[in-house]
Amino acid sequence: MSLTARDLMEPDVKTVSPDDDVAAVFKRFARYAFSGFPVVDDDERVVGIVTESDLVDLFEPDDETLWIPIGLPPFVDTLSYQVKRPWADLDLGVDLIRNADRPISEVMSADVATVTPDASVDDVLDLLVGDDPDINRVPVVDDGRIVGIIARQDVIRAFRDKRLE
């Protein structure tokens, strides 16, 4: 007997809404030991996924270099110094306050890899070990609605259990 997504999935899926704000999702990450949540609409349809790295991206500048203009008017734009601050000195509290009310729909990834309950374990493995290193979990959908989720450890556990039978 071959395994399917239905055999591997966890049916009790913790999700967030596209309207949830960043602060609420931070609390969910603190409450549950997950590195990502499917984002579902009111009809339980998967519309995105939000990961810890999506939220970290809110607080990491693209370049850790700060450019500070110096001089007196009218010469303010004529000279600037480059200052490299250590990451430990960045004030994440300011960034959290600035982004706390932002809806998660602005932060999430809308392109979500999903499988159906009847998908083979090979299909699931292809997604988990594919070219996108950010895929750590795969939502299982039936008619677009979430019915489960498969994390990498679920697949590993299933193979271990089959081997022990």
Chimera marker file (.cmm) of the C-alpha trace (Angstrom):
<marker_set name="trace">
<marker id="1" x="0.000" y="0.000" z="0.000" r="1" g="1" b="0" radius="0.5"/>
<marker id="2" x="1.412" y="3.384" z="-0.954" r="1" g="1" b="0" radius="0.5"/>
<marker id="3" x="1.081" y="6.480" z="1.188" r="1" g="1" b="0" radius="0.5"/>
<marker id="4" x="-1.022" y="9.460" z="0.165" r="1" g="1" b="0" radius="0.5"/>
<marker id="5" x="-1.235" y="13.006" z="1.477" r="1" g="1" b="0" radius="0.5"/>
<marker id="6" x="-4.286" y="11.932" z="3.496" r="1" g="1" b="0" radius="0.5"/>
<marker id="7" x="-2.104" y="9.384" z="5.340" r="1" g="1" b="0" radius="0.5"/>
<marker id="8" x="0.571" y="11.972" z="6.094" r="1" g="1" b="0" radius="0.5"/>
<marker id="9" x="-1.421" y="15.091" z="6.904" r="1" g="1" b="0" radius="0.5"/>
<marker id="10" x="-2.292" y="16.640" z="10.227" r="1" g="1" b="0" radius="0.5"/>
<marker id="11" x="-5.996" y="17.501" z="10.008" r="1" g="1" b="0" radius="0.5"/>
<marker id="12" x="-5.943" y="20.036" z="12.870" r="1" g="1" b="0" radius="0.5"/>
<marker id="13" x="-4.466" y="22.993" z="10.998" r="1" g="1" b="0" radius="0.5"/>
<marker id="14" x="-3.649" y="26.276" z="12.716" r="1" g="1" b="0" radius="0.5"/>
<marker id="15" x="-4.348" y="29.085" z="10.249" r="1" g="1" b="0" radius="0.5"/>
<marker id="16" x="-4.463" y="32.864" z="10.100" r="1" g="1" b="0" radius="0.5"/>
<marker id="17" x="-6.785" y="35.217" z="8.243" r="1" g="1" b="0" radius="0.5"/>
<marker id="18" x="-5.603" y="37.649" z="5.528" r="1" g="1" b="0" radius="0.5"/>
<marker id="19" x="-7.043" y="40.449" z="7.688" r="1" g="1" b="0" radius="0.5"/>
<marker id="20" x="-5.077" y="39.451" z="10.809" r="1" g="1" b="0" radius="0.5"/>
<marker id="21" x="-2.468" y="42.049" z="11.604" r="1" g="1" b="0" radius="0.5"/>
<marker id="22" x="1.252" y="41.417" z="12.010" r="1" g="1" b="0" radius="0.5"/>
<marker id="23" x="1.039" y="41.713" z="15.819" r="1" g="1" b="0" radius="0.5"/>
<marker id="24" x="-1.637" y="38.982" z="16.019" r="1" g="1" b="0" radius="0.5"/>
<marker id="25" x="0.401" y="36.642" z="13.821" r="1" g="1" b="0" radius="0.5"/>
<marker id="26" x="3.504" y="37.267" z="15.946" r="1" g="1" b="0" radius="0.5"/>
<marker id="27" x="1.463" y="36.095" z="18.948" r="1" g="1" b="0" radius="0.5"/>
<marker id="28" x="0.482" y="32.907" z="17.082" r="1" g="1" b="0" radius="0.5"/>
<marker id="29" x="4.138" y="32.185" z="16.310" r="1" g="1" b="0" radius="0.5"/>
<marker id="30" x="4.896" y="32.617" z="20.020" r="1" g="1" b="0" radius="0.5"/>
<marker id="31" x="2.001" y="30.347" z="21.025" r="1" g="1" b="0" radius="0.5"/>
<marker id="32" x="2.634" y="27.498" z="18.570" r="1" g="1" b="0" radius="0.5"/>
<marker id="33" x="5.920" y="25.868" z="17.596" r="1" g="1" b="0" radius="0.5"/>
<marker id="34" x="5.341" y="26.355" z="13.862" r="1" g="1" b="0" radius="0.5"/>
<marker id="35" x="7.488" y="28.209" z="11.366" r="1" g="1" b="0" radius="0.5"/>
<marker id="36" x="4.551" y="29.088" z="9.113" r="1" g="1" b="0" radius="0.5"/>
<marker id="37" x="0.777" y="29.282" z="8.883" r="1" g="1" b="0" radius="0.5"/>
<marker id="38" x="-1.570" y="28.874" z="5.927" r="1" g="1" b="0" radius="0.5"/>
<marker id="39" x="-3.607" y="32.022" z="5.314" r="1" g="1" b="0" radius="0.5"/>
<marker id="40" x="-7.251" y="31.178" z="4.669" r="1" g="1" b="0" radius="0.5"/>
<marker id="41" x="-10.311" y="33.264" z="3.843" r="1" g="1" b="0" radius="0.5"/>
<marker id="42" x="-13.730" y="32.991" z="5.497" r="1" g="1" b="0" radius="0.5"/>
<marker id="43" x="-14.559" y="29.955" z="3.320" r="1" g="1" b="0" radius="0.5"/>
<marker id="44" x="-11.382" y="28.127" z="4.467" r="1" g="1" b="0" radius="0.5"/>
<marker id="45" x="-9.807" y="28.587" z="1.024" r="1" g="1" b="0" radius="0.5"/>
<marker id="46" x="-6.022" y="28.881" z="1.026" r="1" g="1" b="0" radius="0.5"/>
<marker id="47" x="-5.051" y="32.357" z="-0.197" r="1" g="1" b="0" radius="0.5"/>
<marker id="48" x="-1.442" y="32.419" z="0.995" r="1" g="1" b="0" radius="0.5"/>
<marker id="49" x="1.111" y="31.311" z="3.524" r="1" g="1" b="0" radius="0.5"/>
<marker id="50" x="3.033" y="33.374" z="6.064" r="1" g="1" b="0" radius="0.5"/>
<marker id="51" x="6.328" y="32.218" z="7.512" r="1" g="1" b="0" radius="0.5"/>
<marker id="52" x="8.634" y="33.474" z="10.205" r="1" g="1" b="0" radius="0.5"/>
<marker id="53" x="11.015" y="34.614" z="7.471" r="1" g="1" b="0" radius="0.5"/>
<marker id="54" x="8.242" y="36.756" z="5.926" r="1" g="1" b="0" radius="0.5"/>
<marker id="55" x="7.971" y="38.610" z="9.227" r="1" g="1" b="0" radius="0.5"/>
<marker id="56" x="11.732" y="38.829" z="9.702" r="1" g="1" b="0" radius="0.5"/>
<marker id="57" x="11.904" y="40.513" z="6.291" r="1" g="1" b="0" radius="0.5"/>
<marker id="58" x="9.831" y="43.374" z="7.726" r="1" g="1" b="0" radius="0.5"/>
<marker id="59" x="12.619" y="44.179" z="10.157" r="1" g="1" b="0" radius="0.5"/>
<marker id="60" x="15.725" y="43.569" z="8.082" r="1" g="1" b="0" radius="0.5"/>
<marker id="61" x="16.710" y="46.460" z="5.875" r="1" g="1" b="0" radius="0.5"/>
<marker id="62" x="17.787" y="45.393" z="2.380" r="1" g="1" b="0" radius="0.5"/>
<marker id="63" x="21.163" y="46.888" z="3.174" r="1" g="1" b="0" radius="0.5"/>
<marker id="64" x="22.373" y="47.329" z="6.718" r="1" g="1" b="0" radius="0.5"/>
<marker id="65" x="24.117" y="50.537" z="5.694" r="1" g="1" b="0" radius="0.5"/>
<marker id="66" x="22.574" y="53.792" z="6.867" r="1" g="1" b="0" radius="0.5"/>
<marker id="67" x="23.311" y="56.931" z="4.851" r="1" g="1" b="0" radius="0.5"/>
<marker id="68" x="23.261" y="60.063" z="6.971" r="1" g="1" b="0" radius="0.5"/>
<marker id="69" x="23.332" y="63.416" z="5.156" r="1" g="1" b="0" radius="0.5"/>
<marker id="70" x="25.409" y="66.090" z="6.836" r="1" g="1" b="0" radius="0.5"/>
<marker id="71" x="25.938" y="69.766" z="6.260" r="1" g="1" b="0" radius="0.5"/>
<marker id="72" x="24.014" y="72.947" z="6.743" r="1" g="1" b="0" radius="0.5"/>
<marker id="73" x="21.347" y="74.268" z="4.412" r="1" g="1" b="0" radius="0.5"/>
<marker id="74" x="21.618" y="74.654" z="1.490" r="1" g="1" b="0" radius="0.5"/>
<marker id="75" x="24.353" y="71.974" z="1.463" r="1" g="1" b="0" radius="0.5"/>
<marker id="76" x="22.427" y="69.097" z="3.117" r="1" g="1" b="0" radius="0.5"/>
<marker id="77" x="22.294" y="66.999" z="-0.054" r="1" g="1" b="0" radius="0.5"/>
<marker id="78" x="25.898" y="67.520" z="-1.022" r="1" g="1" b="0" radius="0.5"/>
<marker id="79" x="27.639" y="65.161" z="1.377" r="1" g="1" b="0" radius="0.5"/>
<marker id="80" x="26.760" y="61.965" z="3.194" r="1" g="1" b="0" radius="0.5"/>
<marker id="81" x="28.537" y="59.536" z="5.467" r="1" g="1" b="0" radius="0.5"/>
<marker id="82" x="28.112" y="55.809" z="5.372" r="1" g="1" b="0" radius="0.5"/>
<marker id="83" x="27.549" y="54.289" z="8.808" r="1" g="1" b="0" radius="0.5"/>
<marker id="84" x="27.407" y="50.544" z="9.394" r="1" g="1" b="0" radius="0.5"/>
<marker id="85" x="25.448" y="49.701" z="12.514" r="1" g="1" b="0" radius="0.5"/>
<marker id="86" x="25.724" y="46.330" z="14.223" r="1" g="1" b="0" radius="0.5"/>
<marker id="87" x="22.513" y="44.308" z="13.913" r="1" g="1" b="0" radius="0.5"/>
<marker id="88" x="22.229" y="44.240" z="17.696" r="1" g="1" b="0" radius="0.5"/>
<marker id="89" x="21.850" y="48.035" z="17.710" r="1" g="1" b="0" radius="0.5"/>
<marker id="90" x="18.852" y="48.087" z="15.363" r="1" g="1" b="0" radius="0.5"/>
<marker id="91" x="15.679" y="49.070" z="17.170" r="1" g="1" b="0" radius="0.5"/>
<marker id="92" x="13.254" y="46.282" z="16.266" r="1" g="1" b="0" radius="0.5"/>
<marker id="93" x="10.660" y="47.787" z="18.586" r="1" g="1" b="0" radius="0.5"/>
<marker id="94" x="10.267" y="50.777" z="16.280" r="1" g="1" b="0" radius="0.5"/>
<marker id="95" x="9.814" y="48.478" z="13.275" r="1" g="1" b="0" radius="0.5"/>
<marker id="96" x="7.300" y="46.335" z="15.164" r="1" g="1" b="0" radius="0.5"/>
<marker id="97" x="5.231" y="49.384" z="16.089" r="1" g="1" b="0" radius="0.5"/>
<marker id="98" x="5.402" y="50.638" z="12.503" r="1" g="1" b="0" radius="0.5"/>
<marker id="99" x="4.216" y="47.280" z="11.118" r="1" g="1" b="0" radius="0.5"/>
<marker id="100" x="1.983" y="45.969" z="13.941" r="1" g="1" b="0" radius="0.5"/>
<marker id="101" x="-1.318" y="47.000" z="12.330" r="1" g="1" b="0" radius="0.5"/>
<marker id="102" x="-0.330" y="45.933" z="8.838" r="1" g="1" b="0" radius="0.5"/>
<marker id="103" x="-2.581" y="43.148" z="7.469" r="1" g="1" b="0" radius="0.5"/>
<marker id="104" x="-0.849" y="39.844" z="6.940" r="1" g="1" b="0" radius="0.5"/>
<marker id="105" x="-2.154" y="39.830" z="3.344" r="1" g="1" b="0" radius="0.5"/>
<marker id="106" x="0.547" y="42.442" z="2.605" r="1" g="1" b="0" radius="0.5"/>
<marker id="107" x="3.282" y="40.225" z="4.029" r="1" g="1" b="0" radius="0.5"/>
<marker id="108" x="2.258" y="36.674" z="3.068" r="1" g="1" b="0" radius="0.5"/>
<marker id="109" x="3.343" y="34.713" z="0.028" r="1" g="1" b="0" radius="0.5"/>
<marker id="110" x="0.343" y="34.326" z="-2.274" r="1" g="1" b="0" radius="0.5"/>
<marker id="111" x="1.952" y="31.595" z="-4.384" r="1" g="1" b="0" radius="0.5"/>
<marker id="112" x="1.316" y="28.501" z="-2.263" r="1" g="1" b="0" radius="0.5"/>
<marker id="113" x="2.256" y="24.953" z="-3.204" r="1" g="1" b="0" radius="0.5"/>
<marker id="114" x="-0.613" y="22.638" z="-2.225" r="1" g="1" b="0" radius="0.5"/>
<marker id="115" x="-1.622" y="19.015" z="-2.736" r="1" g="1" b="0" radius="0.5"/>
<marker id="116" x="-4.931" y="17.179" z="-2.696" r="1" g="1" b="0" radius="0.5"/>
<marker id="117" x="-5.660" y="14.413" z="-0.153" r="1" g="1" b="0" radius="0.5"/>
<marker id="118" x="-5.097" y="11.758" z="-2.832" r="1" g="1" b="0" radius="0.5"/>
<marker id="119" x="-1.673" y="13.072" z="-3.878" r="1" g="1" b="0" radius="0.5"/>
<marker id="120" x="1.086" y="10.489" z="-3.658" r="1" g="1" b="0" radius="0.5"/>
<marker id="121" x="3.897" y="10.694" z="-1.140" r="1" g="1" b="0" radius="0.5"/>
<marker id="122" x="6.214" y="11.245" z="-4.126" r="1" g="1" b="0" radius="0.5"/>
<marker id="123" x="4.273" y="14.409" z="-5.054" r="1" g="1" b="0" radius="0.5"/>
<marker id="124" x="4.629" y="15.666" z="-1.491" r="1" g="1" b="0" radius="0.5"/>
<marker id="125" x="8.335" y="14.832" z="-1.425" r="1" g="1" b="0" radius="0.5"/>
<marker id="126" x="8.878" y="16.624" z="-4.735" r="1" g="1" b="0" radius="0.5"/>
<marker id="127" x="7.547" y="19.823" z="-3.156" r="1" g="1" b="0" radius="0.5"/>
<marker id="128" x="9.426" y="19.460" z="0.124" r="1" g="1" b="0" radius="0.5"/>
<marker id="129" x="12.794" y="18.748" z="-1.486" r="1" g="1" b="0" radius="0.5"/>
<marker id="130" x="12.292" y="20.778" z="-4.653" r="1" g="1" b="0" radius="0.5"/>
<marker id="131" x="14.035" y="23.904" z="-5.852" r="1" g="1" b="0" radius="0.5"/>
<marker id="132" x="12.246" y="26.188" z="-3.379" r="1" g="1" b="0" radius="0.5"/>
<marker id="133" x="14.091" y="25.799" z="-0.071" r="1" g="1" b="0" radius="0.5"/>
<marker id="134" x="11.398" y="27.783" z="1.738" r="1" g="1" b="0" radius="0.5"/>
<marker id="135" x="8.776" y="25.033" z="1.454" r="1" g="1" b="0" radius="0.5"/>
<marker id="136" x="8.736" y="23.333" z="4.848" r="1" g="1" b="0" radius="0.5"/>
<marker id="137" x="5.050" y="22.473" z="4.932" r="1" g="1" b="0" radius="0.5"/>
<marker id="138" x="2.418" y="21.713" z="2.310" r="1" g="1" b="0" radius="0.5"/>
<marker id="139" x="-1.258" y="22.548" z="2.829" r="1" g="1" b="0" radius="0.5"/>
<marker id="140" x="-3.640" y="19.787" z="1.777" r="1" g="1" b="0" radius="0.5"/>
<marker id="141" x="-6.710" y="21.157" z="-0.001" r="1" g="1" b="0" radius="0.5"/>
<marker id="142" x="-9.925" y="19.625" z="-1.213" r="1" g="1" b="0" radius="0.5"/>
<marker id="143" x="-11.838" y="21.805" z="-3.660" r="1" g="1" b="0" radius="0.5"/>
<marker id="144" x="-9.575" y="24.698" z="-2.633" r="1" g="1" b="0" radius="0.5"/>
<marker id="145" x="-10.449" y="24.381" z="1.069" r="1" g="1" b="0" radius="0.5"/>
<marker id="146" x="-7.826" y="23.418" z="3.611" r="1" g="1" b="0" radius="0.5"/>
<marker id="147" x="-8.286" y="19.948" z="5.111" r="1" g="1" b="0" radius="0.5"/>
<marker id="148" x="-4.797" y="19.313" z="6.485" r="1" g="1" b="0" radius="0.5"/>
<marker id="149" x="-1.134" y="20.186" z="6.418" r="1" g="1" b="0" radius="0.5"/>
<marker id="150" x="2.006" y="18.108" z="5.922" r="1" g="1" b="0" radius="0.5"/>
<marker id="151" x="5.316" y="19.144" z="7.450" r="1" g="1" b="0" radius="0.5"/>
<marker id="152" x="8.656" y="17.548" z="6.630" r="1" g="1" b="0" radius="0.5"/>
<marker id="153" x="8.680" y="15.720" z="9.951" r="1" g="1" b="0" radius="0.5"/>
<marker id="154" x="5.309" y="14.137" z="9.100" r="1" g="1" b="0" radius="0.5"/>
<marker id="155" x="6.849" y="12.474" z="6.047" r="1" g="1" b="0" radius="0.5"/>
<marker id="156" x="9.916" y="11.354" z="7.966" r="1" g="1" b="0" radius="0.5"/>
<marker id="157" x="7.746" y="9.955" z="10.769" r="1" g="1" b="0" radius="0.5"/>
<marker id="158" x="5.593" y="8.037" z="8.263" r="1" g="1" b="0" radius="0.5"/>
<marker id="159" x="8.644" y="6.438" z="6.638" r="1" g="1" b="0" radius="0.5"/>
<marker id="160" x="10.046" y="5.504" z="10.044" r="1" g="1" b="0" radius="0.5"/>
<marker id="161" x="6.740" y="3.962" z="11.090" r="1" g="1" b="0" radius="0.5"/>
<marker id="162" x="6.457" y="1.972" z="7.828" r="1" g="1" b="0" radius="0.5"/>
<marker id="163" x="9.988" y="0.678" z="8.303" r="1" g="1" b="0" radius="0.5"/>
<marker id="164" x="9.220" y="-0.430" z="11.856" r="1" g="1" b="0" radius="0.5"/>
<marker id="165" x="6.098" y="-2.403" z="10.845" r="1" g="1" b="0" radius="0.5"/>
<link id1="1" id2="2" r="1" g="1" b="0" radius="0.2"/>
<link id1="2" id2="3" r="1" g="1" b="0" radius="0.2"/>
<link id1="3" id2="4" r="1" g="1" b="0" radius="0.2"/>
<link id1="4" id2="5" r="1" g="1" b="0" radius="0.2"/>
<link id1="5" id2="6" r="1" g="1" b="0" radius="0.2"/>
<link id1="6" id2="7" r="1" g="1" b="0" radius="0.2"/>
<link id1="7" id2="8" r="1" g="1" b="0" radius="0.2"/>
<link id1="8" id2="9" r="1" g="1" b="0" radius="0.2"/>
<link id1="9" id2="10" r="1" g="1" b="0" radius="0.2"/>
<link id1="10" id2="11" r="1" g="1" b="0" radius="0.2"/>
<link id1="11" id2="12" r="1" g="1" b="0" radius="0.2"/>
<link id1="12" id2="13" r="1" g="1" b="0" radius="0.2"/>
<link id1="13" id2="14" r="1" g="1" b="0" radius="0.2"/>
<link id1="14" id2="15" r="1" g="1" b="0" radius="0.2"/>
<link id1="15" id2="16" r="1" g="1" b="0" radius="0.2"/>
<link id1="16" id2="17" r="1" g="1" b="0" radius="0.2"/>
<link id1="17" id2="18" r="1" g="1" b="0" radius="0.2"/>
<link id1="18" id2="19" r="1" g="1" b="0" radius="0.2"/>
<link id1="19" id2="20" r="1" g="1" b="0" radius="0.2"/>
<link id1="20" id2="21" r="1" g="1" b="0" radius="0.2"/>
<link id1="21" id2="22" r="1" g="1" b="0" radius="0.2"/>
<link id1="22" id2="23" r="1" g="1" b="0" radius="0.2"/>
<link id1="23" id2="24" r="1" g="1" b="0" radius="0.2"/>
<link id1="24" id2="25" r="1" g="1" b="0" radius="0.2"/>
<link id1="25" id2="26" r="1" g="1" b="0" radius="0.2"/>
<link id1="26" id2="27" r="1" g="1" b="0" radius="0.2"/>
<link id1="27" id2="28" r="1" g="1" b="0" radius="0.2"/>
<link id1="28" id2="29" r="1" g="1" b="0" radius="0.2"/>
<link id1="29" id2="30" r="1" g="1" b="0" radius="0.2"/>
<link id1="30" id2="31" r="1" g="1" b="0" radius="0.2"/>
<link id1="31" id2="32" r="1" g="1" b="0" radius="0.2"/>
<link id1="32" id2="33" r="1" g="1" b="0" radius="0.2"/>
<link id1="33" id2="34" r="1" g="1" b="0" radius="0.2"/>
<link id1="34" id2="35" r="1" g="1" b="0" radius="0.2"/>
<link id1="35" id2="36" r="1" g="1" b="0" radius="0.2"/>
<link id1="36" id2="37" r="1" g="1" b="0" radius="0.2"/>
<link id1="37" id2="38" r="1" g="1" b="0" radius="0.2"/>
<link id1="38" id2="39" r="1" g="1" b="0" radius="0.2"/>
<link id1="39" id2="40" r="1" g="1" b="0" radius="0.2"/>
<link id1="40" id2="41" r="1" g="1" b="0" radius="0.2"/>
<link id1="41" id2="42" r="1" g="1" b="0" radius="0.2"/>
<link id1="42" id2="43" r="1" g="1" b="0" radius="0.2"/>
<link id1="43" id2="44" r="1" g="1" b="0" radius="0.2"/>
<link id1="44" id2="45" r="1" g="1" b="0" radius="0.2"/>
<link id1="45" id2="46" r="1" g="1" b="0" radius="0.2"/>
<link id1="46" id2="47" r="1" g="1" b="0" radius="0.2"/>
<link id1="47" id2="48" r="1" g="1" b="0" radius="0.2"/>
<link id1="48" id2="49" r="1" g="1" b="0" radius="0.2"/>
<link id1="49" id2="50" r="1" g="1" b="0" radius="0.2"/>
<link id1="50" id2="51" r="1" g="1" b="0" radius="0.2"/>
<link id1="51" id2="52" r="1" g="1" b="0" radius="0.2"/>
<link id1="52" id2="53" r="1" g="1" b="0" radius="0.2"/>
<link id1="53" id2="54" r="1" g="1" b="0" radius="0.2"/>
<link id1="54" id2="55" r="1" g="1" b="0" radius="0.2"/>
<link id1="55" id2="56" r="1" g="1" b="0" radius="0.2"/>
<link id1="56" id2="57" r="1" g="1" b="0" radius="0.2"/>
<link id1="57" id2="58" r="1" g="1" b="0" radius="0.2"/>
<link id1="58" id2="59" r="1" g="1" b="0" radius="0.2"/>
<link id1="59" id2="60" r="1" g="1" b="0" radius="0.2"/>
<link id1="60" id2="61" r="1" g="1" b="0" radius="0.2"/>
<link id1="61" id2="62" r="1" g="1" b="0" radius="0.2"/>
<link id1="62" id2="63" r="1" g="1" b="0" radius="0.2"/>
<link id1="63" id2="64" r="1" g="1" b="0" radius="0.2"/>
<link id1="64" id2="65" r="1" g="1" b="0" radius="0.2"/>
<link id1="65" id2="66" r="1" g="1" b="0" radius="0.2"/>
<link id1="66" id2="67" r="1" g="1" b="0" radius="0.2"/>
<link id1="67" id2="68" r="1" g="1" b="0" radius="0.2"/>
<link id1="68" id2="69" r="1" g="1" b="0" radius="0.2"/>
<link id1="69" id2="70" r="1" g="1" b="0" radius="0.2"/>
<link id1="70" id2="71" r="1" g="1" b="0" radius="0.2"/>
<link id1="71" id2="72" r="1" g="1" b="0" radius="0.2"/>
<link id1="72" id2="73" r="1" g="1" b="0" radius="0.2"/>
<link id1="73" id2="74" r="1" g="1" b="0" radius="0.2"/>
<link id1="74" id2="75" r="1" g="1" b="0" radius="0.2"/>
<link id1="75" id2="76" r="1" g="1" b="0" radius="0.2"/>
<link id1="76" id2="77" r="1" g="1" b="0" radius="0.2"/>
<link id1="77" id2="78" r="1" g="1" b="0" radius="0.2"/>
<link id1="78" id2="79" r="1" g="1" b="0" radius="0.2"/>
<link id1="79" id2="80" r="1" g="1" b="0" radius="0.2"/>
<link id1="80" id2="81" r="1" g="1" b="0" radius="0.2"/>
<link id1="81" id2="82" r="1" g="1" b="0" radius="0.2"/>
<link id1="82" id2="83" r="1" g="1" b="0" radius="0.2"/>
<link id1="83" id2="84" r="1" g="1" b="0" radius="0.2"/>
<link id1="84" id2="85" r="1" g="1" b="0" radius="0.2"/>
<link id1="85" id2="86" r="1" g="1" b="0" radius="0.2"/>
<link id1="86" id2="87" r="1" g="1" b="0" radius="0.2"/>
<link id1="87" id2="88" r="1" g="1" b="0" radius="0.2"/>
<link id1="88" id2="89" r="1" g="1" b="0" radius="0.2"/>
<link id1="89" id2="90" r="1" g="1" b="0" radius="0.2"/>
<link id1="90" id2="91" r="1" g="1" b="0" radius="0.2"/>
<link id1="91" id2="92" r="1" g="1" b="0" radius="0.2"/>
<link id1="92" id2="93" r="1" g="1" b="0" radius="0.2"/>
<link id1="93" id2="94" r="1" g="1" b="0" radius="0.2"/>
<link id1="94" id2="95" r="1" g="1" b="0" radius="0.2"/>
<link id1="95" id2="96" r="1" g="1" b="0" radius="0.2"/>
<link id1="96" id2="97" r="1" g="1" b="0" radius="0.2"/>
<link id1="97" id2="98" r="1" g="1" b="0" radius="0.2"/>
<link id1="98" id2="99" r="1" g="1" b="0" radius="0.2"/>
<link id1="99" id2="100" r="1" g="1" b="0" radius="0.2"/>
<link id1="100" id2="101" r="1" g="1" b="0" radius="0.2"/>
<link id1="101" id2="102" r="1" g="1" b="0" radius="0.2"/>
<link id1="102" id2="103" r="1" g="1" b="0" radius="0.2"/>
<link id1="103" id2="104" r="1" g="1" b="0" radius="0.2"/>
<link id1="104" id2="105" r="1" g="1" b="0" radius="0.2"/>
<link id1="105" id2="106" r="1" g="1" b="0" radius="0.2"/>
<link id1="106" id2="107" r="1" g="1" b="0" radius="0.2"/>
<link id1="107" id2="108" r="1" g="1" b="0" radius="0.2"/>
<link id1="108" id2="109" r="1" g="1" b="0" radius="0.2"/>
<link id1="109" id2="110" r="1" g="1" b="0" radius="0.2"/>
<link id1="110" id2="111" r="1" g="1" b="0" radius="0.2"/>
<link id1="111" id2="112" r="1" g="1" b="0" radius="0.2"/>
<link id1="112" id2="113" r="1" g="1" b="0" radius="0.2"/>
<link id1="113" id2="114" r="1" g="1" b="0" radius="0.2"/>
<link id1="114" id2="115" r="1" g="1" b="0" radius="0.2"/>
<link id1="115" id2="116" r="1" g="1" b="0" radius="0.2"/>
<link id1="116" id2="117" r="1" g="1" b="0" radius="0.2"/>
<link id1="117" id2="118" r="1" g="1" b="0" radius="0.2"/>
<link id1="118" id2="119" r="1" g="1" b="0" radius="0.2"/>
<link id1="119" id2="120" r="1" g="1" b="0" radius="0.2"/>
<link id1="120" id2="121" r="1" g="1" b="0" radius="0.2"/>
<link id1="121" id2="122" r="1" g="1" b="0" radius="0.2"/>
<link id1="122" id2="123" r="1" g="1" b="0" radius="0.2"/>
<link id1="123" id2="124" r="1" g="1" b="0" radius="0.2"/>
<link id1="124" id2="125" r="1" g="1" b="0" radius="0.2"/>
<link id1="125" id2="126" r="1" g="1" b="0" radius="0.2"/>
<link id1="126" id2="127" r="1" g="1" b="0" radius="0.2"/>
<link id1="127" id2="128" r="1" g="1" b="0" radius="0.2"/>
<link id1="128" id2="129" r="1" g="1" b="0" radius="0.2"/>
<link id1="129" id2="130" r="1" g="1" b="0" radius="0.2"/>
<link id1="130" id2="131" r="1" g="1" b="0" radius="0.2"/>
<link id1="131" id2="132" r="1" g="1" b="0" radius="0.2"/>
<link id1="132" id2="133" r="1" g="1" b="0" radius="0.2"/>
<link id1="133" id2="134" r="1" g="1" b="0" radius="0.2"/>
<link id1="134" id2="135" r="1" g="1" b="0" radius="0.2"/>
<link id1="135" id2="136" r="1" g="1" b="0" radius="0.2"/>
<link id1="136" id2="137" r="1" g="1" b="0" radius="0.2"/>
<link id1="137" id2="138" r="1" g="1" b="0" radius="0.2"/>
<link id1="138" id2="139" r="1" g="1" b="0" radius="0.2"/>
<link id1="139" id2="140" r="1" g="1" b="0" radius="0.2"/>
<link id1="140" id2="141" r="1" g="1" b="0" radius="0.2"/>
<link id1="141" id2="142" r="1" g="1" b="0" radius="0.2"/>
<link id1="142" id2="143" r="1" g="1" b="0" radius="0.2"/>
<link id1="143" id2="144" r="1" g="1" b="0" radius="0.2"/>
<link id1="144" id2="145" r="1" g="1" b="0" radius="0.2"/>
<link id1="145" id2="146" r="1" g="1" b="0" radius="0.2"/>
<link id1="146" id2="147" r="1" g="1" b="0" radius="0.2"/>
<link id1="147" id2="148" r="1" g="1" b="0" radius="0.2"/>
<link id1="148" id2="149" r="1" g="1" b="0" radius="0.2"/>
<link id1="149" id2="150" r="1" g="1" b="0" radius="0.2"/>
<link id1="150" id2="151" r="1" g="1" b="0" radius="0.2"/>
<link id1="151" id2="152" r="1" g="1" b="0" radius="0.2"/>
<link id1="152" id2="153" r="1" g="1" b="0" radius="0.2"/>
<link id1="153" id2="154" r="1" g="1" b="0" radius="0.2"/>
<link id1="154" id2="155" r="1" g="1" b="0" radius="0.2"/>
<link id1="155" id2="156" r="1" g="1" b="0" radius="0.2"/>
<link id1="156" id2="157" r="1" g="1" b="0" radius="0.2"/>
<link id1="157" id2="158" r="1" g="1" b="0" radius="0.2"/>
<link id1="158" id2="159" r="1" g="1" b="0" radius="0.2"/>
<link id1="159" id2="160" r="1" g="1" b="0" radius="0.2"/>
<link id1="160" id2="161" r="1" g="1" b="0" radius="0.2"/>
<link id1="161" id2="162" r="1" g="1" b="0" radius="0.2"/>
<link id1="162" id2="163" r="1" g="1" b="0" radius="0.2"/>
<link id1="163" id2="164" r="1" g="1" b="0" radius="0.2"/>
<link id1="164" id2="165" r="1" g="1" b="0" radius="0.2"/>
</marker_set>
